[in-house]
Amino acid sequence: IPQQMRTVLPTSLIDPSYQQAHVQQDQTVAQTPQWQSLLERSNKLTHEDRVRVEQFFTSRYNPTPHILVYKMKLNEDRSFDPQTNQYIKETLYIELDYQTGGHKMSRKIKKKAEE
C-alpha cells in the first residue's frame, strides 16, 4: 500500500485496554462531588462547619449526635439594584440531615430600600 493511502488509526480504536482506562477516567471526573465546589464558593462557613460538611459528605460522621438536622449559612452576597433602588442581600444555607443522609439548599433574599 502506498504511503499516502495508509490510514493511521488512533490507539483508542485499536487497544481495548486504552478505551477502558479512558472510560474509567471519564467516570471518575463525572463523579467529582459537587459539595466540594460549595466549599470553594463559600464565604460564611466557619472552620468547624467546613469540617462538618466535609465529614458529612465523605463519612456521614456527626460530631453532634444529639443534633440530627444541622443548618448553616454557606454564602452571603450583597448588591444594589439600580432599577428598584434597593439593596439586596442573598444568603445561601445548607441543611445536613443525618437521619436520611440527605442535604437541602435554601436561599433567603432580603431587599431594603436605599438609605
DOTI-671674 format. One line per 3 residues: number of its first residue (from 0); their letters; for each residue y, x, z of N, C-alpha, C, CB. Coordinates in pm, whole numbers, plus 50000, padded with zeros to 5 digits. Atoms other than C-alpha are relative to their C-alpha. Glycine has a CB too. Layout:
BEGIN
NUM> a> Y:X:Z:Y:X:Z:Y:X:Z:Y:X:Z | ...
***
This chain:
BEGIN
0> ipq> 49882:50086:50000:50000:50000:50000:50123:50090:50000:50000:49903:50123 | 49878:49920:50004:50338:50145:49907:50081:49983:50128:50085:49962:49877 | 49923:49997:49876:50571:50234:50198:50094:49880:50012:50079:50129:50009
3> qmr> 49902:50109:49992:50835:49970:50112:49935:49863:50014:50088:50002:49878 | 50068:50128:49991:50571:49692:50109:49932:49981:50137:49897:49988:49889 | 50065:50012:49870:50433:49762:50457:50087:49919:50096:49971:50140:50060
6> tvl> 49931:50077:49897:50524:49520:50732:49959:50056:50135:49969:49847:49990 | 50029:49949:49866:50552:49658:51079:50012:49883:50097:50096:50119:50040 | 49999:50108:49903:50456:49402:51340:50045:50052:50136:49861:49934:50011
9> pts> 49961:49956:49866:50621:49422:51680:49878:50004:50093:50109:49907:50058 | 50110:49984:49905:50397:49527:51966:49965:49867:50065:50036:50103:50107 | 50023:50128:49933:50437:49180:52117:49903:49911:49923:50131:49927:50021
12> lid> 50092:50081:50079:50238:49026:51829:49861:50060:49993:50055:49981:49859 | 50128:49931:50014:49958:49281:51837:49925:50007:50133:50022:50141:49946 | 50065:49969:49873:49885:49358:52202:50014:49882:50098:50060:50127:50062
15> psy> 49993:50115:49910:49796:49053:52420:50044:50039:50142:49864:49932:50007 | 49958:49960:49865:49849:49253:52742:50152:50015:50005:49931:50134:50041 | 49854:49990:50008:50209:49316:52628:50060:49860:50017:50044:50064:49864
18> qqa> 49951:50137:49989:50260:48942:52585:49985:49948:50142:49926:49909:49902 | 50027:50049:49866:50102:48863:52920:50099:50061:50101:49855:50032:50040 | 49908:49934:49909:50320:49118:53101:50140:49941:49988:50004:50151:49973
21> hvq> 49866:50054:50018:50638:48976:52949:50009:49853:50040:50043:50016:49856 | 50001:50139:49954:50539:48616:53018:50011:49999:50152:49871:49926:49953 | 49992:49993:49855:50482:48709:53384:50139:50041:50044:49896:50098:50054
24> qdq> 49865:49955:49966:50818:48888:53392:50098:49884:49983:50041:50121:49913 | 49911:50114:50024:50993:48583:53243:49984:49896:50110:49972:49939:49864 | 50023:50097:49895:50831:48357:53504:50062:50047:50131:49851:49975:50018
27> tva> 49940:49945:49878:50947:48587:53783:50150:49979:49998:49966:50150:50015 | 49856:50019:50013:51303:48572:53655:50034:49853:50021:50050:50048:49863 | 49975:50143:49988:51282:48193:53632:49982:49951:50144:49908:49922:49906
30> qtp> 50026:50042:49863:51158:48173:53992:50095:50063:50102:49858:50033:50036 | 49903:49942:49908:51451:48365:54140:50065:49887:50079:50108:50085:49924 | 49951:50112:49918:51559:48147:54432:50149:49975:49983:49970:50027:50146
33> qwq> 49859:50037:50014:51885:47958:54389:50074:50016:50132:50012:49857:49950 | 49933:49989:49871:51954:47982:54762:50072:50133:50014:49899:49983:50114 | 49933:49871:49992:52045:48348:54716:50140:49993:49939:49917:50109:49930
36> sll> 49867:50013:50061:52332:48251:54487:50094:49922:50092:49989:49929:49862 | 49917:50071:49903:52454:48013:54760:50061:50099:50100:49917:49894:50074 | 49951:49900:49905:52483:48308:54997:50106:50089:49937:49885:50085:50052
39> ers> 49903:49914:50069:52668:48515:54738:50136:49932:49987:49948:50038:49862 | 49874:50074:50021:52930:48243:54683:50064:49953:50130:49975:49881:49910 | 49951:50052:49874:52970:48155:55049:50118:50080:50054:49889:49999:50102
42> nkl> 49889:49932:49935:53297:48231:55224:50021:49950:50144:50128:49981:49919 | 49986:50055:49865:53239:48045:55553:49879:50022:50090:50027:49854:49990 | 50118:49980:49916:52891:48140:55677:50020:50114:50098:49877:50026:49913
45> the> 50002:49891:49903:52870:48341:55995:49878:50086:49969:49997:49945:50147 | 50117:49912:50021:52627:48632:56002:49873:49930:50049:50019:50135:50075 | 50117:50069:49945:52390:48426:56221:49953:49888:49907:50034:49942:50139
48> drv> 50038:50108:50092:52398:48130:55980:49945:50055:49869:50121:49910:49972 | 50052:49936:50122:52344:48361:55682:49853:50039:50021:50086:50125:49963 | 50138:49962:49966:52030:48496:55854:49913:49875:50011:49996:50080:50132
51> rve> 50075:50126:49986:51922:48138:55937:49961:49945:49863:50085:49895:50077 | 50029:50051:50135:51949:48031:55570:49890:50083:49935:50128:50001:49912 | 50100:49911:50059:51751:48334:55456:49862:49975:50062:50040:50146:50018
54> qff> 50129:50026:49933:51478:48271:55717:49944:49864:49962:50017:50009:50153 | 50045:50134:50038:51463:47902:55626:49931:50002:49864:50118:49901:49998 | 50055:50001:50136:51403:47968:55258:49885:50098:49979:50109:50031:49903
57> tsr> 50109:49904:50020:51167:48263:55300:49879:49970:50086:50049:50140:50029 | 50116:50019:49912:50951:48171:55600:50001:49868:50078:49993:50114:50098 | 49981:50126:49928:51074:47833:55732:50013:50020:50151:49883:49907:49972
60> ynp> 49983:49970:49857:51138:48006:56066:50124:49929:50053:50012:50153:50023 | 49890:50070:49935:51358:47802:56300:50034:50073:50131:49964:49850:50028 | 49963:49927:49879:51545:48017:56556:50037:49907:50117:50116:50092:49970
63> tph> 49970:50099:49896:51635:47697:56748:49904:49883:49985:50149:49952:49991 | 50103:50103:50022:51312:47489:56762:50038:49861:50051:49873:50043:50065 | 49958:50130:49948:51484:47212:56959:50096:49928:49905:50065:50016:50137
66> ilv> 49912:50060:50102:51720:47151:56662:49922:49992:49870:50135:50083:49982 | 50086:50017:50118:51521:47004:56373:50079:49990:49869:49914:49877:50016 | 49914:50007:50118:51812:46947:56132:50129:50076:50035:50030:49850:49956
69> ykm> 49886:49914:49970:52087:47209:56116:50096:49997:49882:49954:50146:50031 | 49898:50009:50106:52410:47161:55919:50106:50106:50025:50065:49857:49996 | 49899:49896:49987:52659:47438:55849:50095:49999:49881:49934:50138:50015
72> kln> 49900:49989:50105:52974:47500:55649:49967:50123:49916:50145:50009:50059 | 50039:49893:50091:52890:47708:55343:50121:50062:49930:49903:49946:49897 | 49889:49950:50081:53212:47736:55145:50120:49907:50015:49959:50012:49851
75> edr> 49878:50079:49994:53573:47623:55152:50099:50053:49897:50060:50002:50143 | 49900:49964:50099:53825:47623:54869:50123:49913:50019:49944:49985:49855 | 49874:50073:49992:54190:47524:54883:50076:50018:49869:50087:50048:50122
78> sfd> 49924:49994:50125:54402:47438:54582:50112:49897:50005:49907:49976:49876 | 49890:50095:50010:54709:47245:54477:49991:49932:49864:50139:50070:50018 | 50005:50077:50124:54702:46968:54218:50143:49958:49964:49906:49875:50014
81> pqt> 49861:50033:50035:55044:46959:54046:50016:49859:49943:50051:50101:49901 | 49990:50135:50056:54965:46625:53878:50021:49895:50109:49875:49966:49919 | 49989:50098:49891:54933:46444:54211:50087:50052:50115:49862:49965:50053
84> nqy> 49922:49936:49893:55145:46685:54423:49925:49999:50133:50135:49930:50017 | 50082:49999:49880:54859:46710:54669:49927:50133:50015:49900:49884:49997 | 50086:49886:49969:54686:46996:54842:49858:49948:50014:50048:50075:50131
87> ike> 50140:50043:49996:54310:46977:54810:49918:50106:50071:49946:49974:49856 | 50094:49911:49931:54057:47126:55048:49860:49947:49973:50031:50009:50155 | 50138:50039:50032:53699:47117:54923:49906:50085:50084:49971:50017:49846
90> tly> 50092:49931:49911:53428:47205:55174:49858:49965:49959:50026:49962:50148 | 50141:50018:50037:53062:47255:55085:49915:50029:50122:49961:50093:49880 | 50089:49987:49885:52795:47206:55352:49856:50010:49952:50016:49882:50098
93> iel> 50144:49998:50025:52424:47282:55359:49933:49952:50128:49949:50143:49958 | 50076:50054:49888:52181:47096:55582:49855:50041:49983:50014:49845:50009 | 50139:49954:50003:51844:47252:55660:49917:49907:50086:49988:50148:50050
96> dyq> 50088:50091:49927:51568:47010:55759:49868:50071:50026:49977:49867:49920 | 50121:49924:49964:51296:47197:55945:49877:49911:50007:50021:50069:50134 | 50115:50091:49997:51075:46885:55969:49937:49987:49862:50043:49863:50052
99> tgg> 50052:50023:50136:51044:46833:55594:49995:50127:49918:50084:49896:49929 | 49991:49877:50078:51121:47186:55476:50100:49989:49886:49864:50035:49944 | 49903:50022:50106:51393:47044:55252:50140:50037:50043:49996:49856:49954
102> hkm> 49860:49976:49970:51763:47105:55229:50086:49906:49918:50038:50147:49973 | 49910:50092:50068:52061:46898:55126:50139:50062:49997:50003:49861:50071 | 49863:49952:50015:52401:46995:54994:50093:49879:50006:50019:50080:49865
105> srk> 49901:50107:50000:52709:46784:55062:50138:50062:49984:49991:49915:50132 | 49864:49952:50027:53075:46812:54970:50099:49903:50061:50024:50017:49847 | 49894:50081:49941:53383:46690:55150:50131:50044:49936:50004:50015:50156
108> ikk> 49872:49969:50064:53720:46668:54975:50110:49931:50080:50001:49954:49850 | 49883:50053:49929:54044:46624:55169:50122:50024:49914:50017:50067:50141 | 49875:49988:50075:54371:46555:54993:50115:49974:50096:50003:49901:49880
111> kae> 49885:50012:49910:54703:46599:55165:50127:50013:49915:49997:50110:50114 | 49875:49998:50075:55049:46523:55028:50077:50128:50029:50085:49876:50033 | 49920:49878:49986:55286:46817:54973:50096:49985:50119:50079:50031:49869
114> e> 49914:50006:49880:55478:46902:55290:50139:50051:49970:49941:50082:50113
***
